[in-house]
Amino acid sequence: MRRVKQLALVSVLSGMMLATGGGLATAQDATPGAIDLSPNPELCNQPARTLEEIQAIAGTPAPAGAGEATAAALDQNPQEVELPTGEPAPKEAIDGVVATIVQNIACYNAGDYLAGFGGVTEEFLVSQVGVALFDEDFVETITADPVPLPEELQTQLLDTREFTLYEDGRVGVLVYYISATPQPEGVDGLEIDLWIFREVDGRWLLDESIGDLEVQLAGMATPPAG
């Protein structure tokens, strides 16, 4: 289920927070797909949410199949969106956002979805899980015993760009990645999402995700070398 992959969203990244604008790679110096920066499963160590906590936030799960149908409909009808604007995010915020991206993707690659949800806000669970995707199949997936995914099925994190501080205090970042799915996703496998983070009790948590931006941002997908 692709949406589970995105939600669990996002190696050796713990030592790769760059001072030159922050992030996992500098956009002008990297071509997405050239380097796999994916966090290894063993880096997943953030506290997990419980199913009971998620249900208290997102409500009663829908019948099996409801979430998959909704996800398929969303994938078939991507909408161009007006991306929010702001100013460059400060390094402290960038470092905090990157730390959470590392945790979220590492937890997905570890097959530990409840731990992955430890990196998202309650608002994320309500707006992007509880609205339509929280069904019985979803519950079965996230409560299964964690088993690390084979390397070929792990999400490959390729790049993070445009860390932006918005007027409401949140920070957005464009995340470039490849996720293994039965059907090819994105543009030549490359997917681009805008992940928006909110600071909660000193930690930056995923608050909103705007996906399927590959076509809209095609001009940014492969920057000129150098």
C-alpha positions as CSV (number, residue, x, y, z in Angstrom):
1,M,0.0,0.0,0.0
2,R,1.8,3.1,-1.2
3,R,0.1,5.5,1.3
4,V,1.4,3.5,4.2
5,K,4.8,4.0,2.8
6,Q,4.3,7.8,2.6
7,L,2.9,8.0,6.0
8,A,5.6,6.2,7.7
9,L,7.3,8.5,6.2
10,V,11.0,9.2,5.9
11,S,22.1,4.9,6.7
12,V,24.5,7.1,7.6
13,L,22.4,10.3,7.5
14,S,22.8,11.1,11.2
15,G,26.2,12.5,10.3
16,M,25.2,14.2,7.1
17,M,23.3,17.4,8.2
18,L,25.1,19.9,6.0
19,A,25.8,23.4,7.1
20,T,25.6,24.7,3.5
21,G,21.9,25.3,3.5
22,G,21.1,22.1,5.4
23,G,19.5,19.0,4.2
24,L,20.8,15.6,3.1
25,A,22.3,16.8,-0.2
26,T,22.8,20.2,-1.9
27,A,20.4,20.4,-4.8
28,Q,22.8,22.2,-7.1
29,D,25.5,19.5,-6.5
30,A,23.3,16.4,-6.7
31,T,21.2,14.6,-9.2
32,P,18.3,12.6,-7.6
33,G,18.9,8.9,-8.1
34,A,22.6,9.1,-8.2
35,I,23.1,8.4,-4.4
36,D,20.8,6.4,-2.1
37,L,20.8,8.2,1.2
38,S,18.2,5.9,2.8
39,P,18.2,5.5,6.5
40,N,18.9,1.9,7.5
41,P,16.2,0.1,9.6
42,E,18.4,0.0,12.7
43,L,18.3,3.8,12.9
44,C,14.6,3.6,13.9
45,N,14.5,4.3,17.6
46,Q,11.8,6.9,18.2
47,P,9.0,6.1,20.6
48,A,6.0,4.4,18.9
49,R,2.4,5.4,19.1
50,T,-0.1,2.7,20.2
51,L,-3.1,1.6,18.1
52,E,-5.3,2.8,20.9
53,E,-3.8,6.3,20.7
54,I,-4.2,6.4,17.0
55,Q,-7.8,5.2,17.2
56,A,-8.6,7.9,19.8
57,I,-7.3,10.5,17.4
58,A,-8.4,9.1,14.0
59,G,-11.6,7.4,15.0
60,T,-13.0,3.9,14.3
61,P,-11.4,2.2,11.3
62,A,-13.5,1.9,8.1
63,P,-14.3,-1.5,6.6
64,A,-11.4,-3.3,4.8
65,G,-10.7,-2.0,1.4
66,A,-12.0,1.5,2.0
67,G,-8.5,3.1,2.4
68,E,-7.0,1.3,-0.7
69,A,-9.9,2.5,-2.8
70,T,-9.4,6.1,-1.7
71,A,-5.6,5.9,-2.2
72,A,-6.2,4.6,-5.8
73,A,-8.6,7.4,-6.5
74,L,-6.1,10.0,-5.3
75,D,-3.3,8.5,-7.4
76,Q,-5.5,8.6,-10.5
77,N,-6.4,12.2,-10.1
78,P,-3.4,14.2,-9.0
79,Q,-4.2,17.9,-8.7
80,E,-1.7,20.7,-9.3
81,V,-1.4,22.7,-6.1
82,E,-0.1,26.1,-5.2
83,L,2.9,25.5,-3.0
84,P,3.2,27.7,0.1
85,T,5.9,30.3,0.2
86,G,8.1,31.7,2.9
87,E,11.7,32.4,3.8
88,P,14.7,30.1,4.1
89,A,14.4,28.0,7.3
90,P,17.1,28.5,10.0
91,K,19.7,25.7,10.4
92,E,18.3,24.7,13.8
93,A,14.9,23.9,12.3
94,I,16.5,22.2,9.3
95,D,18.5,19.9,11.6
96,G,15.4,19.0,13.5
97,V,13.4,18.3,10.4
98,V,16.1,16.1,8.9
99,A,16.4,14.2,12.2
100,T,12.7,13.3,11.9
101,I,12.9,12.4,8.2
102,V,15.7,10.0,9.1
103,Q,13.6,8.4,11.8
104,N,10.4,8.2,9.8
105,I,11.9,6.6,6.8
106,A,14.1,4.3,8.9
107,C,11.1,3.1,10.8
108,Y,9.2,2.4,7.5
109,N,12.2,0.5,6.2
110,A,12.3,-1.4,9.6
111,G,8.6,-2.4,9.1
112,D,7.8,-0.6,12.4
113,Y,4.8,1.5,11.3
114,L,3.7,2.4,14.8
115,A,7.2,3.8,15.5
116,G,6.9,5.7,12.2
117,F,3.8,7.4,13.5
118,G,5.8,8.6,16.5
119,G,7.2,11.2,14.0
120,V,3.8,12.8,13.1
121,T,1.4,15.2,14.7
122,E,-2.1,14.5,15.9
123,E,-3.3,16.8,13.1
124,F,-1.6,14.6,10.6
125,L,-3.3,11.6,11.9
126,V,-6.7,13.3,11.7
127,S,-6.3,15.0,8.3
128,Q,-4.3,12.4,6.4
129,V,-5.1,9.1,8.0
130,G,-8.5,9.4,9.7
131,V,-10.3,11.1,6.8
132,A,-10.3,8.1,4.5
133,L,-7.2,5.8,4.8
134,F,-7.8,4.4,8.3
135,D,-9.5,1.1,7.6
136,E,-9.2,-2.5,8.9
137,D,-6.5,-3.4,6.4
138,F,-4.5,-0.4,7.5
139,V,-4.8,-1.5,11.2
140,E,-3.7,-5.0,10.3
141,T,-0.6,-3.6,8.5
142,I,0.5,-1.2,11.2
143,T,0.0,-3.7,14.1
144,A,1.9,-6.6,12.5
145,D,5.2,-7.6,14.2
146,P,7.9,-5.4,12.8
147,V,10.0,-7.1,10.1
148,P,12.7,-5.1,8.3
149,L,12.0,-4.8,4.6
150,P,14.4,-6.5,2.1
151,E,16.8,-3.9,0.8
152,E,15.2,-3.9,-2.6
153,L,11.8,-3.0,-1.1
154,Q,13.1,-0.2,1.1
155,T,12.3,3.4,0.4
156,Q,15.3,5.1,-1.2
157,L,15.7,8.7,0.1
158,L,17.5,10.6,-2.7
159,D,17.4,14.3,-1.8
160,T,15.8,17.1,0.3
161,R,15.5,20.6,-1.0
162,E,14.0,24.0,-0.4
163,F,13.7,24.1,3.4
164,T,11.2,26.9,3.9
165,L,9.9,28.6,7.0
166,Y,6.2,29.5,6.6
167,E,4.4,32.4,8.2
168,D,2.5,29.9,10.5
169,G,5.9,28.7,12.0
170,R,5.9,25.4,10.1
171,V,8.8,24.3,7.9
172,G,8.3,22.6,4.5
173,V,10.8,20.6,2.5
174,L,10.7,18.9,-0.9
175,V,11.6,15.2,-0.5
176,Y,12.8,13.2,-3.5
177,Y,12.6,9.5,-3.1
178,I,11.9,6.1,-4.8
179,S,9.5,3.6,-3.2
180,A,9.2,0.0,-4.3
181,T,5.6,-0.7,-5.5
182,P,4.0,-3.2,-7.7
183,Q,3.3,-0.5,-10.3
184,P,5.8,2.2,-11.3
185,E,5.2,5.4,-9.4
186,G,6.2,9.0,-10.1
187,V,8.3,10.0,-13.1
188,D,10.7,7.2,-14.0
189,G,10.3,6.0,-10.5
190,L,11.2,9.3,-8.9
191,E,8.6,10.7,-6.5
192,I,8.5,14.2,-5.1
193,D,6.5,15.2,-2.0
194,L,6.2,18.4,0.0
195,W,6.5,17.4,3.7
196,I,5.5,20.1,6.2
197,F,6.7,19.9,9.8
198,R,5.5,21.5,13.0
199,E,7.5,21.9,16.1
200,V,5.9,20.1,19.1
201,D,7.6,20.0,22.5
202,G,11.0,20.8,21.0
203,R,10.7,18.2,18.2
204,W,9.8,18.7,14.5
205,L,7.0,16.4,13.6
206,L,5.4,15.7,10.2
207,D,2.2,17.7,10.1
208,E,1.1,17.6,6.4
209,S,2.2,15.8,3.2
210,I,1.4,17.0,-0.3
211,G,2.3,14.3,-2.8
212,D,2.4,13.6,-6.5
213,L,4.5,16.7,-7.4
214,E,6.7,15.0,-9.9
215,V,5.1,16.4,-13.0
216,Q,4.4,19.8,-11.5
217,L,8.1,20.1,-10.5
218,A,9.6,18.4,-13.5
219,G,11.9,21.3,-14.1
220,M,13.5,20.7,-10.7
221,A,13.8,17.0,-11.0
222,T,17.2,16.9,-12.5
223,P,19.3,20.0,-11.8
224,P,22.3,20.9,-14.0
225,A,25.5,19.5,-12.7
226,G,27.6,21.8,-10.6
